[in-house]
Amino acid sequence: MINAIIIDDELHAIEGLVYELEQNCPQVNVVASSTNPLEAIKFISELKPDLIFLDIEMPMMNGFELLQNVKDKIDFDVIFITAYDQYAIKAFKFSAIDYLLKPVNGDELKNAIALLKRRKYSFNNDHLTALMNNISKKNPSMERVVLPTSQGLEFVEVKKIVRCESDSNYCRVFLLGGEPIFLAKTLKEIESILFEHGFYRIHNSHLISLLHVSRYNHSDGGEIEMADGSQVPVSRSRKNEFLKRFRP
């Protein structure tokens, strides 16, 4: 059983989430809810929940400030409930933080809880710092991405990522001057985070940083040499689109 607290300044939003949890996630037990951030901080301290559902935009104190005011160590998971736009959603993905869009959808709620039970890490202050840094940037180009691995979290500068390679339902991320990072994420999931930041899906199994392309070699469909010396095949169907990106 997962003991949870819901924090949202709108009572109808709390009631709606409770209903969706009852219908879709019987393993989640709502032990408390609050529309008041100060009361919610007290509940967190007293009840020691496994999970909190946290609204971001609240009067008096937003969700980020609430977490900063939790005196005890953050040893619970957090799923943010947000009405933020797509740019902010990108910041959540870059920071490896779970979120649900308002109004909460039952299927998305089930997926979020299932992911929470499968993953190997818990929300912590590093997540919060990364998220706040990414959301506060006026430039839509994120500087760092948080990559969840089986050992914990890797905070990586986007400009250091050379390429990503699919390995069934997993993925390897190759860095300049560093060891590859093995992720329990599909290449499609990584692409959804990086495609707006100079990355291109050159092949079903390969996502590359255009910043780190060194050479294009003609062959069957073509082959690319990357800055780290690796060779990446080019899918025939994507060859022309790839070459267009380098034409003046």
N, C-alpha and C positions, 0 to 999 in steps of 0.2 A: 504494500500500500504506500502511495506517495502522499504525504501530508503537505497541503498547499495553503497559501494565503493569497487572496486577491486584493490588489490595491488599485483603486480607480476613483477619481473624483465624481464620476457619474454612476448613480445607483443603478440605473437601468442597464448600464454596461456590465456591472457586476452580476446582476440577475441573469442577463443573457449568457454570460460566460458560465455561470453555475449550471444553467440549463443544458448548455452544450456539453459540459463535462459529465453531467448525469447521464446524458443520452449516448455519449461516445467514448468516455474514458472512466469507466467505473473504478479503475485502480487509483484514481486521484480522489483523495478525501480533503474537502475544503474545511479546514479547521478554524478559519477566521477570514473576515473581509473588512475592508475599511475604505471610506472616502476621505479620511483625514490622514495625511502623511505622518504627523507626529504620533497619532494613535497606532499607525501601522508599524512604525519603528519599535514601539513598545511591544506589539504583538510578536514581531520577529525575535526580539530578545527573550521573551517569555516562552514562546511556543516552539522555537527551534524548528522551523519548517524545513522540508526537503526541497521545496520549490516555492517561488513566488511569481505570480503573474503581475506585472508592473506596468501601469500606464505611464507614459512619458510626460505629456503635457498636463500638469495639474497646478492649480493656484497654490500659493504659499511656498511650495517646494516641488520641483519637478522630479522625475524618476531617478535621474542621475544624482541629484543632490541628496535624495533620500538614501541611496546606497552609500554615499560618502558620509552620511551621518549615522550609519549603523556602527555602533561602537565595537561590537564583537567581530571576530574574523568572519568574512563572508564564506560560509561553508554550506551554502544552499545554491541550487540552480535558479536561474532567472530566465523567464520568457517575457520579453517586452511586448506590450500591446500598444500599437501605434497607428496613427493615421498619417504618418509622414509620407512625403513624396518619394519618387523613385530614386532620386539622388541619395537621400538619407538611407533608403533601403540598401543601396550599394554599400554604404558605410557599415551597416550591420553585417553584411556578408563578408566584407573585408576583415571585420573584427571577430569573426567566428562566434557570433552571438545569435541566439534564437529570437525570433520575433513573430508576431501574428498581426495581420492588418485588421483594423476595425471595418465593418462588423466581423466578428470572429466566425469563421466557417468551420463546421464540424469535422470535415475531412482533413483540413489543414491542422486543426487542433490534434486530431489523432496522430497525424504524421509527426508533429512536434514532440508529442509525448513519447512516441516510439523511438525517435531519434535520441531523445534525452536518455532513455533507458539503455541504448546501444553504445553511446559514446564513452570514451575512456577518461574524459577530463570533466572538471566542474568549473562553473563560472568563478572568476576571481577578480581581484583588483586590476590585474594586467589587462583583462578583457575590457573593463570599464574605461581604463585610461586610453586604450587603443580606440575604442568606440568614440569617446569624447573628442579625441584628436582628429579622427577621420570626419566626424560630423561637423566639426568647427571649421574645416578647411573651406575657403571660398573657391579655391581652385579645385575642379572636379577630379583632378588626377590624384589618387590616393598615393601616399608615400610608402606605407607598409601594409602588408597583409598578414593576418594571423592564420597559420596553418596548423590544424589539429593533427597530431601524430599519435601513435600508440604510447609514446613516452610522455607526452604532454603537449605543449604549444611551442611553435616556432614563430618568432616575429621576424619577418623577412622584408627587406626593401624590394619593392616591385622591380626597380631597375636592375636588380641582381639576378632576376629569374631569366634564364636563357630559354628554357623550353619545358614542356610537360608532356609526359608519355603515358598512354593508357596501359594498364595491366589488369585486364578483366574489369571488375568493379572497383579497382583501386587505381592509383595514379602515382607516378614518380615525378617530382619537381627537381629539375637540374639547375644549379646555381653557378654563377661565376666564382671560381676559387673556393668551392665548398662541396661537401658530400651531398648526394641526392637525398631528398626527403620523400619518404614513403607515406602516402595519405590514404585513408579509408574514404576516399571520395572518387567519383567517376570523373573522367575528363570533361564530360558535359557540364558538371557542376563547377569545375575550375574555370571552364570557358565562360560560363555565365558571370563570373566575377571579373575576369581579366580582359574580356574581348574589347571593352571600350578603352583599354589602356595600352594599345599598341600590340596586342596579341592576335594571331591569326591561326585558325584551324586549317592547317595545310594538308592534313590527311586524317582519316578516321581515328588514327592512333596517336596523332601528334598535334600539339598546340605550340606555336613558336612565338618568341618576341621578335618583332620586326627590327627592333633596336639592335639585336645581336646577330643579324644575318650578315655573314661575311662574303659568301659566294654562291652563285647559282650555277650548277653544272647540268648541261643537257644530257639526258639519257632517256629511258623509256617515257616517264612522265616528267622527269627532272629530279634533281637531288640538290639539297641545300646544305652548305657547310656553315655551321654556327660558330660564334666567337670562341666557344670552348673546344673547337675541333671536331665536334660530333657531326655525323652525316644524317640528314633527315630526308626521307623520300617525299616526293610531291605527288599527290593524287592527280591523275590526268584531268579529272573534272574541275580541279581547283587551280590548275597551272596558270591559265590565262588571267584569272582574277588576281592571283598572287603577283604576277608580273606587272599588271596595271598599277599596282601600288608603288612601283619604283620608277614609273615613267614620268618624265618631266611634264 
